[in-house]
């Protein structure tokens, strides 16, 4: 193990646990229902609800990707 890898392992202990895709999809699905989102035009409304709930547990890129996926259905 390199020094950098060892440092990463130490830092990971202090980071919040990342949500699984299933956990994140459940939160997003709940937010979609909460705001009554039905199209991509409602993406901003969904993001405003989801981001505070998952702060530090999922990247905004991951969140937006899953929101797009769920709203496209």
PQR file with spaces between the fields and no chain letter, atoms N, CA, C, O and H, PARSE charges and radii, in Angstrom:
ATOM       1  N    UNK     1       0.856   -1.175    0.000 -0.4000 1.5000
ATOM       2  CA   UNK     1       0.000    0.000    0.000 -0.0000 2.0000
ATOM       3  C    UNK     1       0.904    1.241    0.000  0.5500 1.7000
ATOM       4  O    UNK     1       1.846    1.348    0.785 -0.5500 1.4000
ATOM       5  N    UNK     2       0.590    2.155   -0.890 -0.4000 1.5000
ATOM       6  CA   UNK     2       1.387    3.371   -0.972 -0.0000 2.0000
ATOM       7  C    UNK     2       0.977    4.326    0.144  0.5500 1.7000
ATOM       8  O    UNK     2      -0.047    4.141    0.800 -0.5500 1.4000
ATOM       9  H    UNK     2      -0.175    2.069   -1.528  0.4000 1.0000
ATOM      10  N    UNK     3       1.784    5.330    0.337 -0.4000 1.5000
ATOM      11  CA   UNK     3       1.474    6.333    1.357 -0.0000 2.0000
ATOM      12  C    UNK     3       0.156    7.039    1.036  0.5500 1.7000
ATOM      13  O    UNK     3      -0.644    7.306    1.933 -0.5500 1.4000
ATOM      14  H    UNK     3       2.616    5.481   -0.196  0.4000 1.0000
ATOM      15  N    UNK     4      -0.066    7.339   -0.244 -0.4000 1.5000
ATOM      16  CA   UNK     4      -1.299    8.016   -0.653 -0.0000 2.0000
ATOM      17  C    UNK     4      -2.525    7.148   -0.352  0.5500 1.7000
ATOM      18  O    UNK     4      -3.543    7.647    0.128 -0.5500 1.4000
ATOM      19  H    UNK     4       0.584    7.122   -0.972  0.4000 1.0000
ATOM      20  N    UNK     5      -2.422    5.866   -0.632 -0.4000 1.5000
ATOM      21  CA   UNK     5      -3.537    4.950   -0.342 -0.0000 2.0000
ATOM      22  C    UNK     5      -3.816    4.881    1.149  0.5500 1.7000
ATOM      23  O    UNK     5      -4.974    4.835    1.562 -0.5500 1.4000
ATOM      24  H    UNK     5      -1.596    5.460   -1.022  0.4000 1.0000
ATOM      25  N    UNK     6      -2.775    4.873    1.952 -0.4000 1.5000
ATOM      26  CA   UNK     6      -2.937    4.845    3.405 -0.0000 2.0000
ATOM      27  C    UNK     6      -3.623    6.127    3.889  0.5500 1.7000
ATOM      28  O    UNK     6      -4.492    6.084    4.760 -0.5500 1.4000
ATOM      29  H    UNK     6      -1.834    4.910    1.616  0.4000 1.0000
ATOM      30  N    UNK     7      -3.226    7.259    3.319 -0.4000 1.5000
ATOM      31  CA   UNK     7      -3.841    8.528    3.696 -0.0000 2.0000
ATOM      32  C    UNK     7      -5.320    8.562    3.306  0.5500 1.7000
ATOM      33  O    UNK     7      -6.153    9.083    4.048 -0.5500 1.4000
ATOM      34  H    UNK     7      -2.520    7.295    2.612  0.4000 1.0000
ATOM      35  N    UNK     8      -5.634    8.006    2.147 -0.4000 1.5000
ATOM      36  CA   UNK     8      -7.031    7.955    1.696 -0.0000 2.0000
ATOM      37  C    UNK     8      -7.861    7.128    2.665  0.5500 1.7000
ATOM      38  O    UNK     8      -8.977    7.515    3.013 -0.5500 1.4000
ATOM      39  H    UNK     8      -4.958    7.583    1.545  0.4000 1.0000
ATOM      40  N    UNK     9      -7.326    5.989    3.105 -0.4000 1.5000
ATOM      41  CA   UNK     9      -8.056    5.141    4.055 -0.0000 2.0000
ATOM      42  C    UNK     9      -8.338    5.887    5.352  0.5500 1.7000
ATOM      43  O    UNK     9      -9.428    5.761    5.910 -0.5500 1.4000
ATOM      44  H    UNK     9      -6.419    5.675    2.822  0.4000 1.0000
ATOM      45  N    UNK    10      -7.390    6.646    5.831 -0.4000 1.5000
ATOM      46  CA   UNK    10      -7.590    7.415    7.063 -0.0000 2.0000
ATOM      47  C    UNK    10      -8.662    8.478    6.847  0.5500 1.7000
ATOM      48  O    UNK    10      -9.548    8.646    7.686 -0.5500 1.4000
ATOM      49  H    UNK    10      -6.504    6.748    5.377  0.4000 1.0000
ATOM      50  N    UNK    11      -8.587    9.189    5.740 -0.4000 1.5000
ATOM      51  CA   UNK    11      -9.567   10.248    5.465 -0.0000 2.0000
ATOM      52  C    UNK    11     -10.977    9.695    5.282  0.5500 1.7000
ATOM      53  O    UNK    11     -11.948   10.328    5.696 -0.5500 1.4000
ATOM      54  H    UNK    11      -7.868    9.053    5.059  0.4000 1.0000
ATOM      55  N    UNK    12     -11.098    8.529    4.673 -0.4000 1.5000
ATOM      56  CA   UNK    12     -12.413    7.930    4.443 -0.0000 2.0000
ATOM      57  C    UNK    12     -13.147    7.645    5.746  0.5500 1.7000
ATOM      58  O    UNK    12     -14.378    7.627    5.770 -0.5500 1.4000
ATOM      59  H    UNK    12     -10.310    8.015    4.336  0.4000 1.0000
ATOM      60  N    UNK    13     -12.408    7.424    6.830 -0.4000 1.5000
ATOM      61  CA   UNK    13     -13.021    7.164    8.131 -0.0000 2.0000
ATOM      62  C    UNK    13     -13.806    8.375    8.631  0.5500 1.7000
ATOM      63  O    UNK    13     -14.735    8.223    9.424 -0.5500 1.4000
ATOM      64  H    UNK    13     -11.408    7.439    6.811  0.4000 1.0000
ATOM      65  N    UNK    14     -13.447    9.555    8.183 -0.4000 1.5000
ATOM      66  CA   UNK    14     -14.068   10.780    8.658 -0.0000 2.0000
ATOM      67  C    UNK    14     -15.161   11.306    7.731  0.5500 1.7000
ATOM      68  O    UNK    14     -15.881   12.238    8.088 -0.5500 1.4000
ATOM      69  H    UNK    14     -12.693    9.678    7.538  0.4000 1.0000
ATOM      70  N    UNK    15     -15.288   10.717    6.551 -0.4000 1.5000
ATOM      71  CA   UNK    15     -16.298   11.149    5.586 -0.0000 2.0000
ATOM      72  C    UNK    15     -17.624   10.472    5.891  0.5500 1.7000
ATOM      73  O    UNK    15     -17.645    9.347    6.392 -0.5500 1.4000
ATOM      74  H    UNK    15     -14.703    9.959    6.262  0.4000 1.0000
ATOM      75  N    UNK    16     -18.745   11.153    5.591 -0.4000 1.5000
ATOM      76  CA   UNK    16     -20.035   10.509    5.789 -0.0000 2.0000
ATOM      77  C    UNK    16     -20.193    9.312    4.857  0.5500 1.7000
ATOM      78  O    UNK    16     -19.639    9.286    3.758 -0.5500 1.4000
ATOM      79  H    UNK    16     -18.727   12.067    5.185  0.4000 1.0000
ATOM      80  N    UNK    17     -20.956    8.323    5.314 -0.4000 1.5000
ATOM      81  CA   UNK    17     -21.226    7.138    4.491 -0.0000 2.0000
ATOM      82  C    UNK    17     -21.996    7.569    3.250  0.5500 1.7000
ATOM      83  O    UNK    17     -22.942    8.351    3.338 -0.5500 1.4000
ATOM      84  H    UNK    17     -21.406    8.344    6.207  0.4000 1.0000
ATOM      85  N    UNK    18     -21.585    7.055    2.096 -0.4000 1.5000
ATOM      86  CA   UNK    18     -22.273    7.359    0.844 -0.0000 2.0000
ATOM      87  C    UNK    18     -23.510    6.478    0.712  0.5500 1.7000
ATOM      88  O    UNK    18     -23.475    5.291    1.035 -0.5500 1.4000
ATOM      89  H    UNK    18     -20.817    6.419    2.024  0.4000 1.0000
ATOM      90  N    UNK    19     -24.597    7.068    0.239 -0.4000 1.5000
ATOM      91  CA   UNK    19     -25.831    6.325    0.036 -0.0000 2.0000
ATOM      92  C    UNK    19     -25.695    5.400   -1.173  0.5500 1.7000
ATOM      93  O    UNK    19     -25.021    5.727   -2.150 -0.5500 1.4000
ATOM      94  H    UNK    19     -24.625    8.032   -0.023  0.4000 1.0000
ATOM      95  N    UNK    20     -26.340    4.251   -1.089 -0.4000 1.5000
ATOM      96  CA   UNK    20     -26.369    3.354   -2.244 -0.0000 2.0000
ATOM      97  C    UNK    20     -27.330    3.939   -3.276  0.5500 1.7000
ATOM      98  O    UNK    20     -28.117    4.831   -2.959 -0.5500 1.4000
ATOM      99  H    UNK    20     -26.887    3.985   -0.296  0.4000 1.0000
ATOM     100  N    UNK    21     -27.267    3.443   -4.500 -0.4000 1.5000
ATOM     101  CA   UNK    21     -28.190    3.916   -5.537 -0.0000 2.0000
ATOM     102  C    UNK    21     -29.636    3.644   -5.134  0.5500 1.7000
ATOM     103  O    UNK    21     -30.518    4.462   -5.397 -0.5500 1.4000
ATOM     104  H    UNK    21     -26.628    2.719   -4.757  0.4000 1.0000
ATOM     105  N    UNK    22     -29.882    2.504   -4.499 -0.4000 1.5000
ATOM     106  CA   UNK    22     -31.241    2.161   -4.087 -0.0000 2.0000
ATOM     107  C    UNK    22     -31.759    3.143   -3.039  0.5500 1.7000
ATOM     108  O    UNK    22     -32.899    3.601   -3.122 -0.5500 1.4000
ATOM     109  H    UNK    22     -29.166    1.840   -4.285  0.4000 1.0000
ATOM     110  N    UNK    23     -30.915    3.467   -2.045 -0.4000 1.5000
ATOM     111  CA   UNK    23     -31.309    4.422   -1.001 -0.0000 2.0000
ATOM     112  C    UNK    23     -31.580    5.797   -1.609  0.5500 1.7000
ATOM     113  O    UNK    23     -32.557    6.460   -1.262 -0.5500 1.4000
ATOM     114  H    UNK    23     -29.989    3.095   -1.977  0.4000 1.0000
ATOM     115  N    UNK    24     -30.711    6.208   -2.510 -0.4000 1.5000
ATOM     116  CA   UNK    24     -30.852    7.513   -3.139 -0.0000 2.0000
ATOM     117  C    UNK    24     -32.101    7.567   -4.017  0.5500 1.7000
ATOM     118  O    UNK    24     -32.815    8.569   -4.016 -0.5500 1.4000
ATOM     119  H    UNK    24     -29.917    5.668   -2.791  0.4000 1.0000
ATOM     120  N    UNK    25     -32.366    6.497   -4.765 -0.4000 1.5000
ATOM     121  CA   UNK    25     -33.571    6.446   -5.602 -0.0000 2.0000
ATOM     122  C    UNK    25     -34.834    6.540   -4.756  0.5500 1.7000
ATOM     123  O    UNK    25     -35.806    7.172   -5.169 -0.5500 1.4000
ATOM     124  H    UNK    25     -31.786    5.683   -4.766  0.4000 1.0000
ATOM     125  N    UNK    26     -34.833    5.920   -3.580 -0.4000 1.5000
ATOM     126  CA   UNK    26     -35.997    5.973   -2.690 -0.0000 2.0000
ATOM     127  C    UNK    26     -36.243    7.409   -2.223  0.5500 1.7000
ATOM     128  O    UNK    26     -37.390    7.854   -2.176 -0.5500 1.4000
ATOM     129  H    UNK    26     -34.044    5.407   -3.244  0.4000 1.0000
ATOM     130  N    UNK    27     -35.195    8.125   -1.884 -0.4000 1.5000
ATOM     131  CA   UNK    27     -35.318    9.519   -1.449 -0.0000 2.0000
ATOM     132  C    UNK    27     -35.804   10.385   -2.604  0.5500 1.7000
ATOM     133  O    UNK    27     -36.663   11.247   -2.421 -0.5500 1.4000
ATOM     134  H    UNK    27     -34.263    7.763   -1.922  0.4000 1.0000
ATOM     135  N    UNK    28     -35.257   10.156   -3.788 -0.4000 1.5000
ATOM     136  CA   UNK    28     -35.657   10.934   -4.967 -0.0000 2.0000
ATOM     137  C    UNK    28     -37.112   10.650   -5.329  0.5500 1.7000
ATOM     138  O    UNK    28     -37.864   11.574   -5.641 -0.5500 1.4000
ATOM     139  H    UNK    28     -34.560    9.455   -3.937  0.4000 1.0000
ATOM     140  N    UNK    29     -37.510    9.395   -5.292 -0.4000 1.5000
ATOM     141  CA   UNK    29     -38.892    9.024   -5.601 -0.0000 2.0000
ATOM     142  C    UNK    29     -39.853    9.709   -4.645  0.5500 1.7000
ATOM     143  O    UNK    29     -40.912   10.185   -5.055 -0.5500 1.4000
ATOM     144  H    UNK    29     -36.899    8.645   -5.039  0.4000 1.0000
ATOM     145  N    UNK    30     -39.489    9.759   -3.379 -0.4000 1.5000
ATOM     146  CA   UNK    30     -40.301   10.446   -2.379 -0.0000 2.0000
ATOM     147  C    UNK    30     -40.387   11.939   -2.680  0.5500 1.7000
ATOM     148  O    UNK    30     -41.455   12.539   -2.552 -0.5500 1.4000
ATOM     149  H    UNK    30     -38.629    9.372   -3.046  0.4000 1.0000
ATOM     150  N    UNK    31     -39.268   12.537   -3.078 -0.4000 1.5000
ATOM     151  CA   UNK    31     -39.244   13.967   -3.405 -0.0000 2.0000
ATOM     152  C    UNK    31     -40.078   14.261   -4.649  0.5500 1.7000
ATOM     153  O    UNK    31     -40.762   15.283   -4.707 -0.5500 1.4000
ATOM     154  H    UNK    31     -38.402   12.049   -3.181  0.4000 1.0000
ATOM     155  N    UNK    32     -40.028   13.379   -5.637 -0.4000 1.5000
ATOM     156  CA   UNK    32     -40.825   13.549   -6.856 -0.0000 2.0000
ATOM     157  C    UNK    32     -42.304   13.583   -6.492  0.5500 1.7000
ATOM     158  O    UNK    32     -43.054   14.422   -6.991 -0.5500 1.4000
ATOM     159  H    UNK    32     -39.472   12.549   -5.589  0.4000 1.0000
ATOM     160  N    UNK    33     -42.721   12.667   -5.621 -0.4000 1.5000
ATOM     161  CA   UNK    33     -44.121   12.634   -5.188 -0.0000 2.0000
ATOM     162  C    UNK    33     -44.462   13.874   -4.367  0.5500 1.7000
ATOM     163  O    UNK    33     -45.545   14.442   -4.514 -0.5500 1.4000
ATOM     164  H    UNK    33     -42.112   11.986   -5.216  0.4000 1.0000
ATOM     165  N    UNK    34     -43.543   14.291   -3.508 -0.4000 1.5000
ATOM     166  CA   UNK    34     -43.766   15.447   -2.628 -0.0000 2.0000
ATOM     167  C    UNK    34     -44.028   16.726   -3.417  0.5500 1.7000
ATOM     168  O    UNK    34     -44.918   17.501   -3.068 -0.5500 1.4000
ATOM     169  H    UNK    34     -42.664   13.829   -3.389  0.4000 1.0000
ATOM     170  N    UNK    35     -43.253   16.948   -4.479 -0.4000 1.5000
ATOM     171  CA   UNK    35     -43.408   18.185   -5.259 -0.0000 2.0000
ATOM     172  C    UNK    35     -44.337   18.015   -6.454  0.5500 1.7000
ATOM     173  O    UNK    35     -44.636   18.979   -7.160 -0.5500 1.4000
ATOM     174  H    UNK    35     -42.530   16.318   -4.762  0.4000 1.0000
ATOM     175  N    UNK    36     -44.796   16.775   -6.678 -0.4000 1.5000
ATOM     176  CA   UNK    36     -45.687   16.524   -7.809 -0.0000 2.0000
ATOM     177  C    UNK    36     -44.991   16.641   -9.148  0.5500 1.7000
ATOM     178  O    UNK    36     -45.597   17.059  -10.135 -0.5500 1.4000
ATOM     179  H    UNK    36     -44.554   15.992   -6.104  0.4000 1.0000
ATOM     180  N    UNK    37     -43.719   16.273   -9.185 -0.4000 1.5000
ATOM     181  CA   UNK    37     -42.939   16.377  -10.426 -0.0000 2.0000
ATOM     182  C    UNK    37     -43.422   15.367  -11.454  0.5500 1.7000
ATOM     183  O    UNK    37     -43.695   14.210  -11.136 -0.5500 1.4000
ATOM     184  H    UNK    37     -43.227   15.934   -8.383  0.4000 1.0000
ATOM     185  N    UNK    38     -43.520   15.831  -12.699 -0.4000 1.5000
ATOM     186  CA   UNK    38     -43.985   14.930  -13.753 -0.0000 2.0000
ATOM     187  C    UNK    38     -43.145   15.027  -15.031  0.5500 1.7000
ATOM     188  O    UNK    38     -43.360   14.268  -15.976 -0.5500 1.4000
ATOM     189  H    UNK    38     -43.298   16.771  -12.958  0.4000 1.0000
ATOM     190  N    UNK    39     -42.197   15.954  -15.057 -0.4000 1.5000
ATOM     191  CA   UNK    39     -41.366   16.102  -16.254 -0.0000 2.0000
ATOM     192  C    UNK    39     -40.012   16.695  -15.869  0.5500 1.7000
ATOM     193  O    UNK    39     -39.775   17.071  -14.721 -0.5500 1.4000
ATOM     194  H    UNK    39     -42.022   16.570  -14.289  0.4000 1.0000
ATOM     195  N    UNK    40     -39.134   16.765  -16.867 -0.4000 1.5000
ATOM     196  CA   UNK    40     -37.802   17.328  -16.640 -0.0000 2.0000
ATOM     197  C    UNK    40     -37.875   18.797  -16.210  0.5500 1.7000
ATOM     198  O    UNK    40     -36.945   19.306  -15.584 -0.5500 1.4000
ATOM     199  H    UNK    40     -39.326   16.460  -17.800  0.4000 1.0000
ATOM     200  N    UNK    41     -38.963   19.471  -16.540 -0.4000 1.5000
ATOM     201  CA   UNK    41     -39.132   20.874  -16.146 -0.0000 2.0000
ATOM     202  C    UNK    41     -39.187   21.012  -14.622  0.5500 1.7000
ATOM     203  O    UNK    41     -38.952   22.096  -14.088 -0.5500 1.4000
ATOM     204  H    UNK    41     -39.719   19.058  -17.048  0.4000 1.0000
ATOM     205  N    UNK    42     -39.496   19.922  -13.926 -0.4000 1.5000
ATOM     206  CA   UNK    42     -39.604   19.930  -12.462 -0.0000 2.0000
ATOM     207  C    UNK    42     -38.319   19.492  -11.763  0.5500 1.7000
ATOM     208  O    UNK    42     -38.293   19.351  -10.541 -0.5500 1.4000
ATOM     209  H    UNK    42     -39.687   19.041  -14.360  0.4000 1.0000
ATOM     210  N    UNK    43     -37.271   19.280  -12.526 -0.4000 1.5000
ATOM     211  CA   UNK    43     -36.023   18.779  -11.954 -0.0000 2.0000
ATOM     212  C    UNK    43     -35.493   19.682  -10.835  0.5500 1.7000
ATOM     213  O    UNK    43     -35.049   19.183   -9.801 -0.5500 1.4000
ATOM     214  H    UNK    43     -37.293   19.394  -13.519  0.4000 1.0000
ATOM     215  N    UNK    44     -35.535   20.986  -11.028 -0.4000 1.5000
ATOM     216  CA   UNK    44     -35.034   21.920  -10.013 -0.0000 2.0000
ATOM     217  C    UNK    44     -35.786   21.792   -8.699  0.5500 1.7000
ATOM     218  O    UNK    44     -35.189   21.868   -7.625 -0.5500 1.4000
ATOM     219  H    UNK    44     -35.896   21.392  -11.867  0.4000 1.0000
ATOM     220  N    UNK    45     -37.097   21.600   -8.784 -0.4000 1.5000
ATOM     221  CA   UNK    45     -37.914   21.435   -7.571 -0.0000 2.0000
ATOM     222  C    UNK    45     -37.495   20.180   -6.806  0.5500 1.7000
ATOM     223  O    UNK    45     -37.389   20.188   -5.580 -0.5500 1.4000
ATOM     224  H    UNK    45     -37.582   21.539   -9.657  0.4000 1.0000
ATOM     225  N    UNK    46     -37.261   19.108   -7.552 -0.4000 1.5000
ATOM     226  CA   UNK    46     -36.859   17.845   -6.930 -0.0000 2.0000
ATOM     227  C    UNK    46     -35.477   17.994   -6.290  0.5500 1.7000
ATOM     228  O    UNK    46     -35.258   17.550   -5.163 -0.5500 1.4000
ATOM     229  H    UNK    46     -37.347   19.101   -8.548  0.4000 1.0000
ATOM     230  N    UNK    47     -34.556   18.615   -7.007 -0.4000 1.5000
ATOM     231  CA   UNK    47     -33.195   18.805   -6.491 -0.0000 2.0000
ATOM     232  C    UNK    47     -33.204   19.623   -5.199  0.5500 1.7000
ATOM     233  O    UNK    47     -32.443   19.327   -4.278 -0.5500 1.4000
ATOM     234  H    UNK    47     -34.733   18.976   -7.922  0.4000 1.0000
ATOM     235  N    UNK    48     -34.055   20.644   -5.123 -0.4000 1.5000
ATOM     236  CA   UNK    48     -34.141   21.481   -3.922 -0.0000 2.0000
ATOM     237  C    UNK    48     -34.583   20.687   -2.705  0.5500 1.7000
ATOM     238  O    UNK    48     -34.197   21.008   -1.581 -0.5500 1.4000
ATOM     239  H    UNK    48     -34.673   20.884   -5.871  0.4000 1.0000
ATOM     240  N    UNK    49     -35.382   19.664   -2.913 -0.4000 1.5000
ATOM     241  CA   UNK    49     -35.845   18.827   -1.806 -0.0000 2.0000
ATOM     242  C    UNK    49     -34.795   17.775   -1.448  0.5500 1.7000
ATOM     243  O    UNK    49     -34.554   17.512   -0.270 -0.5500 1.4000
ATOM     244  H    UNK    49     -35.696   19.403   -3.826  0.4000 1.0000
ATOM     245  N    UNK    50     -34.175   17.177   -2.458 -0.4000 1.5000
ATOM     246  CA   UNK    50     -33.259   16.056   -2.235 -0.0000 2.0000
ATOM     247  C    UNK    50     -31.922   16.496   -1.645  0.5500 1.7000
ATOM     248  O    UNK    50     -31.440   15.877   -0.696 -0.5500 1.4000
ATOM     249  H    UNK    50     -34.371   17.391   -3.415  0.4000 1.0000
ATOM     250  N    UNK    51     -31.329   17.530   -2.177 -0.4000 1.5000
ATOM     251  CA   UNK    51     -29.973   17.913   -1.766 -0.0000 2.0000
ATOM     252  C    UNK    51     -29.834   18.127   -0.252  0.5500 1.7000
ATOM     253  O    UNK    51     -28.887   17.606    0.336 -0.5500 1.4000
ATOM     254  H    UNK    51     -31.721   18.033   -2.947  0.4000 1.0000
ATOM     255  N    UNK    52     -30.728   18.865    0.397 -0.4000 1.5000
ATOM     256  CA   UNK    52     -30.564   19.018    1.852 -0.0000 2.0000
ATOM     257  C    UNK    52     -30.687   17.694    2.621  0.5500 1.7000
ATOM     258  O    UNK    52     -30.074   17.528    3.675 -0.5500 1.4000
ATOM     259  H    UNK    52     -31.498   19.288   -0.080  0.4000 1.0000
ATOM     260  N    UNK    53     -31.473   16.763    2.095 -0.4000 1.5000
ATOM     261  CA   UNK    53     -31.668   15.480    2.776 -0.0000 2.0000
ATOM     262  C    UNK    53     -30.447   14.576    2.682  0.5500 1.7000
ATOM     263  O    UNK    53     -30.216   13.759    3.574 -0.5500 1.4000
ATOM     264  H    UNK    53     -31.971   16.898    1.238  0.4000 1.0000
ATOM     265  N    UNK    54     -29.665   14.710    1.621 -0.4000 1.5000
ATOM     266  CA   UNK    54     -28.539   13.792    1.397 -0.0000 2.0000
ATOM     267  C    UNK    54     -27.184   14.483    1.434  0.5500 1.7000
ATOM     268  O    UNK    54     -26.181   13.900    1.023 -0.5500 1.4000
ATOM     269  H    UNK    54     -29.853   15.373    0.897  0.4000 1.0000
ATOM     270  N    UNK    55     -27.146   15.687    1.909 -0.4000 1.5000
ATOM     271  CA   UNK    55     -25.909   16.471    1.905 -0.0000 2.0000
ATOM     272  C    UNK    55     -24.739   15.671    2.469  0.5500 1.7000
ATOM     273  O    UNK    55     -24.794   15.165    3.589 -0.5500 1.4000
ATOM     274  H    UNK    55     -27.961   16.160    2.243  0.4000 1.0000
ATOM     275  N    UNK    56     -23.700   15.572    1.681 -0.4000 1.5000
ATOM     276  CA   UNK    56     -22.498   14.865    2.095 -0.0000 2.0000
ATOM     277  C    UNK    56     -22.556   13.370    1.871  0.5500 1.7000
ATOM     278  O    UNK    56     -21.542   12.688    2.019 -0.5500 1.4000
ATOM     279  H    UNK    56     -23.655   15.983    0.771  0.4000 1.0000
ATOM     280  N    UNK    57     -23.716   12.842    1.517 -0.4000 1.5000
ATOM     281  CA   UNK    57     -23.858   11.403    1.342 -0.0000 2.0000
ATOM     282  C    UNK    57     -23.985   10.991   -0.127  0.5500 1.7000
ATOM     283  O    UNK    57     -24.024    9.803   -0.449 -0.5500 1.4000
ATOM     284  H    UNK    57     -24.540   13.396    1.396  0.4000 1.0000
ATOM     285  N    UNK    58     -24.048   11.990   -1.011 -0.4000 1.5000
ATOM     286  CA   UNK    58     -24.117   11.720   -2.454 -0.0000 2.0000
ATOM     287  C    UNK    58     -23.712   12.991   -3.192  0.5500 1.7000
ATOM     288  O    UNK    58     -24.044   14.098   -2.769 -0.5500 1.4000
ATOM     289  H    UNK    58     -24.016   12.955   -0.750  0.4000 1.0000
ATOM     290  N    UNK    59     -22.999   12.823   -4.285 -0.4000 1.5000
ATOM     291  CA   UNK    59     -22.578   13.991   -5.062 -0.0000 2.0000
ATOM     292  C    UNK    59     -23.760   14.543   -5.857  0.5500 1.7000
ATOM     293  O    UNK    59     -24.695   13.813   -6.185 -0.5500 1.4000
ATOM     294  H    UNK    59     -22.729   11.924   -4.628  0.4000 1.0000
ATOM     295  N    UNK    60     -23.706   15.815   -6.155 -0.4000 1.5000
ATOM     296  CA   UNK    60     -24.788   16.428   -6.930 -0.0000 2.0000
ATOM     297  C    UNK    60     -24.871   15.822   -8.323  0.5500 1.7000
ATOM     298  O    UNK    60     -25.956   15.758   -8.900 -0.5500 1.4000
ATOM     299  H    UNK    60     -22.946   16.407   -5.889  0.4000 1.0000
ATOM     300  N    UNK    61     -23.743   15.375   -8.876 -0.4000 1.5000
ATOM     301  CA   UNK    61     -23.749   14.708  -10.182 -0.0000 2.0000
ATOM     302  C    UNK    61     -24.547   13.408  -10.123  0.5500 1.7000
ATOM     303  O    UNK    61     -25.343   13.112  -11.014 -0.5500 1.4000
ATOM     304  H    UNK    61     -22.861   15.428   -8.407  0.4000 1.0000
ATOM     305  N    UNK    62     -24.323   12.643   -9.062 -0.4000 1.5000
ATOM     306  CA   UNK    62     -25.071   11.386   -8.888 -0.0000 2.0000
ATOM     307  C    UNK    62     -26.553   11.659   -8.708  0.5500 1.7000
ATOM     308  O    UNK    62     -27.394   10.979   -9.296 -0.5500 1.4000
ATOM     309  H    UNK    62     -23.676   12.884   -8.338  0.4000 1.0000
ATOM     310  N    UNK    63     -26.871   12.662   -7.889 -0.4000 1.5000
ATOM     311  CA   UNK    63     -28.266   13.007   -7.635 -0.0000 2.0000
ATOM     312  C    UNK    63     -28.948   13.418   -8.933  0.5500 1.7000
ATOM     313  O    UNK    63     -30.015   12.904   -9.267 -0.5500 1.4000
ATOM     314  H    UNK    63     -26.188   13.214   -7.411  0.4000 1.0000
ATOM     315  N    UNK    64     -28.336   14.342   -9.663 -0.4000 1.5000
ATOM     316  CA   UNK    64     -28.973   14.843  -10.890 -0.0000 2.0000
ATOM     317  C    UNK    64     -29.131   13.736  -11.923  0.5500 1.7000
ATOM     318  O    UNK    64     -30.125   13.706  -12.648 -0.5500 1.4000
ATOM     319  H    UNK    64     -27.469   14.760   -9.392  0.4000 1.0000
ATOM     320  N    UNK    65     -28.171   12.831  -11.999 -0.4000 1.5000
ATOM     321  CA   UNK    65     -28.276   11.718  -12.939 -0.0000 2.0000
ATOM     322  C    UNK    65     -29.464   10.820  -12.630  0.5500 1.7000
ATOM     323  O    UNK    65     -30.189   10.396  -13.530 -0.5500 1.4000
ATOM     324  H    UNK    65     -27.363   12.855  -11.409  0.4000 1.0000
ATOM     325  N    UNK    66     -29.654   10.536  -11.342 -0.4000 1.5000
ATOM     326  CA   UNK    66     -30.780    9.686  -10.955 -0.0000 2.0000
ATOM     327  C    UNK    66     -32.112   10.416  -11.081  0.5500 1.7000
ATOM     328  O    UNK    66     -33.118    9.808  -11.443 -0.5500 1.4000
ATOM     329  H    UNK    66     -29.065   10.880  -10.611  0.4000 1.0000
ATOM     330  N    UNK    67     -32.128   11.715  -10.785 -0.4000 1.5000
ATOM     331  CA   UNK    67     -33.357   12.495  -10.958 -0.0000 2.0000
ATOM     332  C    UNK    67     -33.759   12.482  -12.429  0.5500 1.7000
ATOM     333  O    UNK    67     -34.926   12.262  -12.753 -0.5500 1.4000
ATOM     334  H    UNK    67     -31.310   12.209  -10.491  0.4000 1.0000
ATOM     335  N    UNK    68     -32.799   12.716  -13.317 -0.4000 1.5000
ATOM     336  CA   UNK    68     -33.084   12.694  -14.763 -0.0000 2.0000
ATOM     337  C    UNK    68     -33.631   11.336  -15.178  0.5500 1.7000
ATOM     338  O    UNK    68     -34.604   11.246  -15.926 -0.5500 1.4000
ATOM     339  H    UNK    68     -31.851   12.895  -13.054  0.4000 1.0000
ATOM     340  N    UNK    69     -32.994   10.289  -14.685 -0.4000 1.5000
ATOM     341  CA   UNK    69     -33.417    8.929  -15.019 -0.0000 2.0000
ATOM     342  C    UNK    69     -34.866    8.681  -14.573  0.5500 1.7000
ATOM     343  O    UNK    69     -35.670    8.133  -15.326 -0.5500 1.4000
ATOM     344  H    UNK    69     -32.203   10.362  -14.077  0.4000 1.0000
ATOM     345  N    UNK    70     -35.184    9.088  -13.348 -0.4000 1.5000
ATOM     346  CA   UNK    70     -36.532    8.836  -12.825 -0.0000 2.0000
ATOM     347  C    UNK    70     -37.590    9.717  -13.479  0.5500 1.7000
ATOM     348  O    UNK    70     -38.722    9.276  -13.678 -0.5500 1.4000
ATOM     349  H    UNK    70     -34.531    9.533  -12.735  0.4000 1.0000
ATOM     350  N    UNK    71     -37.237   10.959  -13.814 -0.4000 1.5000
ATOM     351  CA   UNK    71     -38.217   11.844  -14.450 -0.0000 2.0000
ATOM     352  C    UNK    71     -38.432   11.502  -15.923  0.5500 1.7000
ATOM     353  O    UNK    71     -39.459   11.859  -16.501 -0.5500 1.4000
ATOM     354  H    UNK    71     -36.317   11.317  -13.652  0.4000 1.0000
ATOM     355  N    UNK    72     -37.472   10.814  -16.528 -0.4000 1.5000
ATOM     356  CA   UNK    72     -37.594   10.455  -17.941 -0.0000 2.0000
ATOM     357  C    UNK    72     -38.541    9.269  -18.150  0.5500 1.7000
ATOM     358  O    UNK    72     -38.950    8.991  -19.278 -0.5500 1.4000
ATOM     359  H    UNK    72     -36.638   10.524  -16.058  0.4000 1.0000
ATOM     360  N    UNK    73     -38.883    8.584  -17.082 -0.4000 1.5000
ATOM     361  CA   UNK    73     -39.764    7.409  -17.192 -0.0000 2.0000
ATOM     362  C    UNK    73     -41.188    7.807  -17.440  0.5500 1.7000
ATOM     363  O    UNK    73     -42.059    6.944  -17.557 -0.5500 1.4000
ATOM     364  H    UNK    73     -38.551    8.810  -16.166  0.4000 1.0000
